[in-house]
């Protein structure tokens, strides 16, 4: 064979072998399918869940969830691929939600499937509130590509607690008409992004009449837990008794078609008869109104807290402008009183007529300082008598003399009686002896 013919045959064989390899069917191995990819994400930009197994931002009940399945190979979109979706609601003992469906990719490689978060049965939010999981699969050249994402379902913004404080921001549950009140709110944002909205607070008295209305617009609710405080004043027309306050987060003011993020929360508090800070002396009484210098007088004082706040104050008792006694740090809760009795020693007080009074220190914010002082009346002190009286023991001398004389008389009578009895024993009577008388011769 000539060299030219040999080259032609060799070239022809190379072409035939290339054509044969081109017609051999390709079986994609796992290494090849690694070029295929499925990415599941939602419409919640920027936290949509793009990327392998990335979470999505939160949803709330009745909100539409749009799931996108992007199918690519080597970074290029693949059309007409059937993507399978399975959505599992949170596990619970009441009702589990499971949704299974498919969607086909378009020319952009996107398969779209949507569903709406169901409404929870009454008082059974636990059936839908919690973690939802999405699984998706697709066949790419005989291999399986998959992805998953999770998202939370619940109230996007919720007020979890409301409590009442006084103007010093201390917990307090009793207030009176016209008194200041502060509402302390705890909020939770379960999402990945801040939300903006409105908070409304309303308080109703025991007759269901509105006594407080607050609207906080353009509020930013940051991620996680946050706190908001709003101050107001109890209406002067509030009825005495139990009142209730409610707080609600809205997407916008209700007058601008804002809707609630979550249900209202409530807290009770008491409307009491008095209002504000008000300590007072309500009574001063003396045991005597006229005494002699040196006598002691009991003074009874009643101090009261007529306000709506716990108070600590001092009470000072005077005769005219002179101090009798200081009673320090009397602590009283709202609408309570304390009775105190002190003893006034008048030994060093000059004779005269004195006005007795008691005074309570004025607490901060005292709305009625005029009732902090109470004047009872007058106590008259007279000088002690200058007449010199003998000592009391001298008055006993006459009685002592009489007692001594009586004792002497009794002793003498006893001696006389004793002698008389002795003489009586010497008188002769019957005797066993014979007395012989011998006359003298």
Secondary structure, DSSP 4 states (H G I P E B T S, - for coil): --HHHHHHHHHHHHHHHHHHHHHSPP---HHHHTTEEEEEEES-TTSS-TTTT-----B-TT-EEEEEEEEEETTEE-SSPEEEEEEE----SS---EEEEEEE--TTSEEEEEEEPPPPPTT-GGGTSEEEEEEEEEEETTEEEEEEEEEEES-SEEEEEEEEE-TTS-B--EEETT-EEEEEEEEEE-SSS-EEEEEEEEEE-TTS-EEEEEEEEEEEE-SEEEEEEEEEE--TTPPSEEEEEEEEEESS-GGGT--BSS--EEEEEEEESS-SB-EEEEEEEES-SEEETT-EEEEEEEEEE-SSS-EEEEEEEEETTEEEEEEEEEEE-TTEEEEEEEEEE-TTPPSEEEEEEEEEPPPTTBS-GGGGEEEEEEEEEEPPP-PPPPPGGGGGHHHHHHHHHHHHHHHHHHHHHHHHHHHHHHS--S-S---------
